[in-house]
Structure formats: structure tokens, C-alpha cells
Amino acid sequence: MEDQFQNNEVNNFPDISSVTFTRIEKSYFKVALLSVFSYFLVIVPVLILFLEKVIRKKEPDFPFYLYMLILLIIVVYMLNLILGFPKRQYVVRDKDLTYKSGFLTRKMVTVPFSRIQHVEIDEGMFSRLFKLATLSVYTAGDSSDDLEIKGLTKEKAIQIKEFISSKINE
């Protein structure tokens, strides 16, 4: 007896563009700025010290170009953060969770509840100041979080986690 394999063409796809996405909390922008500021507060002075001590001795004019490069990187990073912030949106549906983000590089991730193994809520140092949390969703077969939504109120993150957990246990 011969099994017949069929692989029919699919033409009717669900339309995710008609779904109403929810933006993350506006106060998360302050958290993101604080995080970036604290990161650059550590990295930039170390880099400048390195440039002054090591490179300026050999090439007196060379660090100026590196300073301009550092400034350019910071400006591009900040523009991406500012212009990309309104694009951070999520939607919870009956069978999946979708998150989209990005300005320079756009990304949309959809995770079906049937693939979710674990859901957790994290609160960073700056996020706690604004009563915000990050929802991390882990799926089968992967060691890192497949979906991370930063900038949810703690209450909303708990609601979504409980909803997902109830769907996983069905």
C-alpha cells in the first residue's frame, strides 16, 4: 500500500494588517533613554580614555575622526530609538501573540500559543521606577526568548501572562 503525499498550494492567508495593535506604554521611552544614557555613560568615557592614551601618542589628529564616528553612532542609535518607539506594538489574539517593532530594521514576530513552553515577567532597575515590566515568551526547541515585549505596565504583563498560561493548559 502506497501512501500518497500531497502538498497543496495555500492561497488564502490570514490578514494580520487588519488587526488593531496596542502600543507599549509611553513612559517606557524614559526607561529606554535612561538605559541608553547609562550605557553610554560607561562606554564612551572608557573609549575616550583609550583613544587619548593609546592612539593620540602615535597619530595626534586621528582620534578626532574616531570621536566623530562615536558621535555618529550615538546619533543614529538615538534616532532609531526615537523614530522606532511608536512602532513598538503588540496584539494578543485567541491563538497567538504578535509583536512588531523597529524603524531602520522592522520586525514582526508571531508566536502561536501551542508552541509556548514558558512565559516570564521581568522588571529592570529603571522599569521598576515607572511600574513597567517586560514579558518574555519562550518556545519549544530554543534556548533564548522568542518574543520579548518591553514597556508593558506590570498589571498588563500579568494579565497577558495569565491569559497565555490558561491557553497553554487547555
N, C-alpha and C positions, 0 to 999 in steps of 0.2 A: 504494500500500500504506500503510495507516494503522497507526501504532504506537499500541498501547494502553498507557496509563499506569495503573498500579494502585498504590494506596496503602492497603494493608490495615492494619487496626487491630491493634495489638500488645497482648496481654493478659497474657502470661507474662514478667515481668521478673525478672532475676537478683536474688537477695536478699542484699544487702550486709550486712544486720544479723546474719546467721548467721556471718559471718567473724570470726575472732579477731584483734583488733588488738593491736599491741605498743606499749606506752608508751615515750616517749622517756626518756632517762637522767635519773634523779632529780637528779644533780649539775648538770644544766642549769638547775635552779631557782636555784642560786647564781650562775650566769652571768647569768641574766635579772635577778636582783636587783642584781648589780654594774653591769650595763648601765644599769638604771633609775636607780640611785643616782648614777652618774657623769653621766648626762644631767641629772638634777635638780640636781646639784651645780653645774652650769654655768648652766642656765636660770633657776633660782629666784633666785640672788643678783643676776643681771642684771635680772630683772623687779622685784625689791625695790628695787634702786637707782633704777630708772626711776620706780617709784611714789613713792619718797621725794623724789627731786629735782624731778620734773615735776608730779605731781598733788597732793602734800601741800601745796604752796605755795598752790594755788587752793582746795582743799577739804580742810581738816585732818582730817575724820572719814572721808572717802571711802575711803582705802586700806585701812582695817580690813575693809570688805566685800570688797575685792579679795583681801586676804590669806585671808579665809575661803573665797573661791571657789578660790583656788590650792590651799588645803589640801583642799577637797572634791574637786578634780580629782585630786590625788595619791592620796587615799584610794580613790576609785573605780577609778583605774588599778591600784593595788596589789591591791585586792580582786579585780579582773578577772584579774590575773596569778596570784594565789594560788588562787582558785577555778577558774580555767580551766586551770591547769597539768596536773592529772590527765587532762584531756580531750584533750591532745595525744597522738594515737596514729596509727600508720601500719600498713599491711599491703602486702606485696608478693605479688602473685599471678602466675600464669603469663602473663597478657596485660596486666596493668596495675598501677599503683601508686596507692594511696589514702591520703590524709592527712586527719584531722579534728582540729579544734581549736575553742577558744572557750567562754566561759561566757556573757557578755552577748550576743555575736553568735556563733552557731555556724556552722561552715563545714566542708564536706566536699568535697574535690577528688579526682577520679579522673582519672588520665592514662593512656590506653592506650599501650603501648609503640610501636605503629605510628605514633603522632603525634610521638614524641620525636625531636628533632634533636640535642640536646646535653645532657650531664649533667656537672656540675662539683661539686667539693668545696671548701668554703671553711672556713678556720679563723680566727675572730676573735681579738682580743687576749685576751679573758677566756676564750674557749672553749679556747684552747691550754693554759691553766693546768690545765684539767680533762681534757685529752686528748679534747675533743669537736670535732665538725665539723658543718657544715650541708651537706646535699645539695640542690642546685638542679637542677631539671629544666626544660628549655626545649623548647617545642613549635613546630611549623611555624606561620609567619604571625604570630608575636607577638614583640615586642622585649623583653619582660620575662620573668622566670622564672614559669612557670605553677604550679609546685609547689616549695615550699621546706620542707624538714624540718630544723629546728634541734634540736640536742640529741642527735645520734647519736654513739656512740663513733666515733673515726676508722676503726677496723677495720671496723665495721658499715657505715659510709658507703662505704668502698672496696668491700666485698662487694656492696652493693646497686648501686653504680655499675657494677661489672664484670658483674653479672647483667643489668642493663638494657642495657649495651653489647652483650653477647652476643645478647640478644633483638632488638636493633635490627639487628644484622648478619646475622640469619638470612634 
